[in-house]
Amino acid sequence: MGNNKLECLALFIGMQYTSIGWYDNEYQLRLPYTTDTVFDELLFNKSWDWLSPVIRRVWEIALDDANELDLFDGTHEDEVYGMEDALWKGDIEAAFEHMYKLVSLIIDNN
């Protein structure tokens, strides 16, 4: 295992680290170019195909009324608007960093 930020996002969407690599046991990635479910490298910071399921999961949680963490209450606007800005600009590195911070907030809140 290596980068803690990458690992955090992998675990957040339900991936598991095994002796053969990262296993997408919930088939969250749905990559258009492969049917593989085991990966040696995590690419959340390099591929929109990888980051998109994380974004989807964060918004599902953010919009869930049962969730006590309100990402839209103004407290976390730097991350929310930073993420939105990164998406509009197509800046995957910035999007990855903002998404990691949002995921960390969600994990810390649970």
N, C-alpha and C positions, 0 to 999 in steps of 0.2 A: 504494500500500500504506500501511497506517496502524499500527494497534495490533499491536505485536510479540507480545503474548500470544495474540491471536486468530490471527495468522499462524502462530505456532508450532503451535497445535492443528490448523489447517487442513493444514499440511504433514505433521504427524504421522499424520493419517488418509489421506494420499495426495492431497490436493488440490494443484492447481498454479495459480500466478498467471500469467495470460495477458493479452494486450492487451485482451481483452473482459471480463475479470473473473476471479474465482476459479472454476476448473473442477474439478468433482467427477468426475475421470476414472475413479475406481474405484467410483463410485456408492455411496459409504458412507452418505450422509445418508438416502436413502430417505424423503424428506419426504412426509407423507400428503396435502398440499394442493397439490403441484406435481410435474411431471415434469421441471422445469428441472434442468440440471446445471451452469449457469454463474450465478454470483451476484456482484452488485456489493458486497454487504455481508456480512460474516461475523457470525453471530449466536450464537456459542457461549456468550456471557455473558447471553443474553436468551431462549433457547429450549431447552427440554429435548430437542426433536426434533434440534437441532443438537449438543447436548452428549452425548447418549446414545451415539453412535458412538465418541466419544473415550473415554468410560467403558468401553465394551465392549472397545475395543482395549487400554486399560491393563490391564484384568483378564485379558485373554488373555495378555498378556506376563507379568504378575505370576504367573500360575498355570502358566506354561510351565517345566517342570523344566530345560530347556536354558538358561534365562535366568540369568545370574550375579547379577543384582540381585534381592535378596530384600526386597520391600516389606513383608513381614510379620515381619522379624527383630527388630523393636522400635526400630530406628534411625530409621525413618520413620513412627513411629506417629502423630505429630502430624498429618501429611498424610492418612494412611489413615483415622484415626478422625475427623479433621475433615471429610473427604469423606463418610464414613458419616453423620455428624451432619447435615451440610448436606442430604444426600439425605432423611433422615428428616424434617427440618424443611421441606423443599421450598424451600430457600434457594438459588436458582440462582446468585446472585452469589458466595456462599461456595463453592459446589460448583465453579464455574468457576475460582476462585483456587486451590483445593486441587488440582483436576485439572491446572491449568497447572504447579504445582510438581511433581506426580508425573510428568507428561510430561517436564519438564525433567530430573528425576532419571534417567529412562529414557534420554533422549537423551545426557546427560552420561556415562552408564555404557557406552554403545556406541561 
